[in-house]
Amino acid sequence: MVEVGLTQGKYLADQFMADENAAEFLDTLHLLAGVAKTRMIDPPTGSISYVELPQKPHGAPNDYINPSKLMERYDPEAYKKMQAATTNQTEKVSMLIQFVKKLQHRPDWISQYRNEQATLLSDLKNTKIANRFENVKYKGRH
C-alpha cells in the first residue's frame, strides 16, 4: 500500500502541482511512509503503534515543545499524577506549571529532547523505501 501511495502521489505531483508544491507534497508523503515503517505490534494485546511525529499548535513558534511530552519523559511520576487528575483541571494545570518551573533549571532536557526529535525526523525522512512501481511509465497529459 505504501508503494502504491508513493507512486500515485508522484503522479499527482508531476501532473497537477507546481514544482515547489510538488516537492513539499512528495517530502511529506515520504515522511508518512517512513512513519508507516515504524509500525509495532504488542503481541499480548494486539495493539498497534507508530512513532509519533512532533506537533505544535497552529501559530506556535518553530522551536515549540509540548511541555507535557517533556514531563512524560523526564518526570514520569509527576506526569502520571497529572494524568490521574482528570476531573480537576486546576490541579492538572498547577502540576504542569510546577514542571515548567523545574524546566528553567534543566535546559539540558530541552536540548536533548530537541536533538532527539531532529534525529527522529531526519531518520524518517531518510528511510529507504523500496518501491516496485517507481519506474512505471504512465501516459502524460498533452
Phi, psi and chi 1 to 4 in degrees:
 res  aa     phi    psi   chi1   chi2   chi3   chi4
   1 MET       -  -39.9  -65.0  -61.2  -75.9      -
   2 VAL   -61.6  -44.2  169.2      -      -      -
   3 GLU   -61.9  -44.3  -65.2  172.1   62.9      -
   4 VAL   -64.3  -43.5  170.1      -      -      -
   5 GLY   -60.4  -42.8      -      -      -      -
   6 LEU   -64.4  -40.6  -70.8  171.5      -      -
   7 THR   -67.2  -44.9  -56.8      -      -      -
   8 GLN   -64.1  -39.4  -71.6  175.7  -28.6      -
   9 GLY   -61.5  -41.9      -      -      -      -
  10 LYS   -63.0  -42.4  174.5  115.0  175.0   66.5
  11 TYR   -59.9  -48.5  174.8   79.3      -      -
  12 LEU   -59.8  -44.9  -69.9  172.4      -      -
  13 ALA   -62.6  -45.3      -      -      -      -
  14 ASP   -64.4  -38.0  -71.5  -12.9      -      -
  15 GLN   -88.9  -31.2  -62.8  -60.4  -51.1      -
  16 PHE  -126.7    2.1  -57.9  107.8      -      -
  17 MET  -124.4  149.0  -64.0 -179.2 -177.6      -
  18 ALA   -69.1  155.8      -      -      -      -
  19 ASP   -51.0  -48.7  -71.0  -14.7      -      -
  20 GLU   -68.1  -36.9   63.4  -82.8   -5.7      -
  21 ASN   -69.5  -39.3  -67.8  -18.8      -      -
  22 ALA   -62.1  -44.5      -      -      -      -
  23 ALA   -62.2  -44.4      -      -      -      -
  24 GLU   -64.9  -41.9 -177.2  179.4   -9.4      -
  25 PHE   -60.3  -48.0  175.9   72.6      -      -
  26 LEU   -67.3  -37.0  -68.5  173.0      -      -
  27 ASP   -61.3  -41.8  -73.8  -12.6      -      -
  28 THR   -66.3  -42.5  -58.7      -      -      -
  29 LEU   -61.0  -42.3  -78.9 -179.5      -      -
  30 HIS   -65.0  -39.3 -171.0   82.5      -      -
  31 LEU   -61.3  -45.5  177.3   64.5      -      -
  32 LEU   -65.2  -35.8  -66.5  174.2      -      -
  33 ALA   -64.3  -38.2      -      -      -      -
  34 GLY   -62.3  -40.9      -      -      -      -
  35 VAL   -62.5  -41.6  169.3      -      -      -
  36 ALA   -59.6  -32.1      -      -      -      -
  37 LYS   -73.0  -11.6  -62.5  -75.3 -112.6  172.1
  38 THR   -89.3    6.9   68.2      -      -      -
  39 ARG   -52.9  130.9  177.7 -179.0  167.2  162.8
  40 MET  -129.6  138.9  -68.1 -178.7  -74.5      -
  41 ILE  -115.4  130.1  -59.7  173.7      -      -
  42 ASP   -87.3  106.3 -179.2   25.2      -      -
  43 PRO   -54.5  -43.4  -26.0   34.7      -      -
  44 PRO   -63.5  -36.9  -19.4   28.6      -      -
  45 THR  -102.4  -20.3   64.5      -      -      -
  46 GLY    76.6    5.3      -      -      -      -
  47 SER   -75.3  146.0   65.2      -      -      -
  48 ILE  -111.8  139.0  -61.4  170.7      -      -
  49 SER  -137.4  158.8   64.2      -      -      -
  50 TYR  -132.0  159.4  -62.4   87.4      -      -
  51 VAL   -61.0  145.9   70.5      -      -      -
  52 GLU   -99.6  125.1 -171.7  175.4  -35.6      -
  53 LEU   -74.1  144.2  -68.6  172.9      -      -
  54 PRO   -62.5  140.6   -7.2   12.6      -      -
  55 GLN  -131.0  154.2  -63.3  179.7   15.0      -
  56 LYS  -138.1  150.4   64.6  178.1 -177.1  141.1
  57 PRO   -64.1  151.8  -17.8   27.8      -      -
  58 HIS   -56.0  128.9 -178.3   68.9      -      -
  59 GLY    89.5   -7.4      -      -      -      -
  60 ALA   -72.0  152.6      -      -      -      -
  61 PRO   -65.2  159.0   18.5  -25.3      -      -
  62 ASN   -60.8  -26.7  -73.5  -23.0      -      -
  63 ASP   -92.5   15.6   63.9  -11.5      -      -
  64 TYR   -60.8  138.4  170.7   82.8      -      -
  65 ILE  -129.6  131.8  -64.6  175.4      -      -
  66 ASN   -70.6  115.5 -177.5  -24.0      -      -
  67 PRO   -61.5  -28.7   14.9  -22.3      -      -
  68 SER   -64.3  -36.4  -66.7      -      -      -
  69 LYS   -66.1  -40.4  -66.6  -69.5 -178.5 -167.9
  70 LEU   -65.4  -41.7  -73.4  172.3      -      -
  71 MET   -62.1  -43.9 -177.4 -174.8 -134.5      -
  72 GLU   -59.7  -36.9 -178.7  178.7   15.9      -
  73 ARG   -80.2  -47.2  166.8   82.0 -174.7  -83.4
  74 TYR  -102.0  -14.4  -65.5  105.5      -      -
  75 ASP  -141.6   67.6 -164.9  -10.8      -      -
  76 PRO   -61.3  -30.9   11.5  -18.2      -      -
  77 GLU   -64.3  -47.6  -68.0  -65.9  -39.8      -
  78 ALA   -64.5  -36.9      -      -      -      -
  79 TYR   -63.3  -43.8 -178.3   77.3      -      -
  80 LYS   -62.1  -40.9  -73.8  177.8 -171.2  169.5
  81 LYS   -64.2  -41.0  -72.1  178.3 -172.6  173.0
  82 MET   -64.1  -41.8 -175.7  179.5   78.0      -
  83 GLN   -65.3  -33.0  -67.2  -58.8  101.3      -
  84 ALA   -72.4  -22.2      -      -      -      -
  85 ALA   -85.0   53.6      -      -      -      -
  86 THR   -69.0  -28.5   55.1      -      -      -
  87 THR   -92.1  -18.7   57.5      -      -      -
  88 ASN  -109.8   92.1 -170.7  -20.0      -      -
  89 GLN   -63.7  -34.2  -67.4  -59.1  -42.1      -
  90 THR   -62.6  -41.5  -56.0      -      -      -
  91 GLU   -65.3  -41.8 -174.9 -179.5   -4.1      -
  92 LYS   -60.6  -47.3  -75.8 -180.0   90.3  163.5
  93 VAL   -63.5  -40.2  170.2      -      -      -
  94 SER   -61.2  -42.9  176.3      -      -      -
  95 MET   -64.2  -39.9  -70.2  177.2 -173.6      -
  96 LEU   -67.3  -40.2 -168.2   56.4      -      -
  97 ILE   -62.4  -41.6  -70.9  170.9      -      -
  98 GLN   -61.3  -39.9  -69.0  -56.6  -46.0      -
  99 PHE   -67.2  -42.1  177.6   74.0      -      -
 100 VAL   -61.2  -37.1  170.0      -      -      -
 101 LYS   -63.2  -39.3  -72.7  179.9 -179.2  178.0
 102 LYS   -65.1  -34.6 -171.1 -173.7  -64.4 -173.1
 103 LEU   -61.4  -31.0  -88.7  179.0      -      -
 104 GLN   -58.0  -27.9  -67.0  173.5  -15.6      -
 105 HIS   -98.0    1.8  -56.2  -71.6      -      -
 106 ARG  -130.7   61.8  -64.3  -57.4  -50.4 -101.6
 107 PRO   -62.1  -21.5   21.5  -29.8      -      -
 108 ASP   -63.4  -32.2   57.3  -46.7      -      -
 109 TRP   -64.3  -43.8  -72.6   -7.4      -      -
 110 ILE   -65.4  -45.7  -65.9  171.4      -      -
 111 SER   -60.9  -46.9  -65.5      -      -      -
 112 GLN   -62.4  -43.8 -178.0  178.5    7.2      -
 113 TYR   -62.6  -45.3 -172.9   80.7      -      -
 114 ARG   -62.2  -42.8  -79.5 -170.0  176.1  134.5
 115 ASN   -62.1  -42.3  -72.4  -21.3      -      -
 116 GLU   -64.5  -41.0  -71.1  169.4   -0.5      -
 117 GLN   -66.5  -39.6  -67.1  -59.5  -55.9      -
 118 ALA   -64.3  -41.5      -      -      -      -
 119 THR   -64.6  -43.0  -60.6      -      -      -
 120 LEU   -58.1  -50.1  169.7   66.2      -      -
 121 LEU   -61.9  -42.1  -80.9  175.4      -      -
 122 SER   -61.9  -46.0  176.9      -      -      -
 123 ASP   -61.3  -42.5  -71.0  -10.2      -      -
 124 LEU   -66.0  -42.1  -71.2  171.6      -      -
 125 LYS   -65.9  -28.3  -72.6  177.8 -179.1  178.1
 126 ASN   -99.8   11.5  -66.9  -49.9      -      -
 127 THR   -62.2  128.3  -61.5      -      -      -
 128 LYS   -80.2  124.5  -61.0  -68.2 -177.7 -144.4
 129 ILE  -123.8  110.7  -60.7  173.3      -      -
 130 ALA   -66.3  135.0      -      -      -      -
 131 ASN  -136.1  104.3 -174.8  -11.0      -      -
 132 ARG   -62.9  -19.0  -53.6  169.1  -99.7 -165.0
 133 PHE  -101.3    0.0  -52.0  115.1      -      -
 134 GLU   -65.3  -21.8   70.3 -175.1  -22.3      -
 135 ASN  -102.4   13.7  -67.1  -41.3      -      -
 136 VAL   -67.1  132.6  169.5      -      -      -
 137 LYS   -94.3  141.7  -65.6 -174.5 -171.0  -44.9
 138 TYR  -130.4  158.6   52.2   86.4      -      -
 139 LYS   -76.8  120.1  -67.3 -179.1 -178.4  180.0
 140 GLY   -79.1  163.5      -      -      -      -
 141 ARG   -77.5  138.6  -70.3  176.3   24.8  179.6
 142 HIS  -121.1      -  -61.4  -74.6      -      -
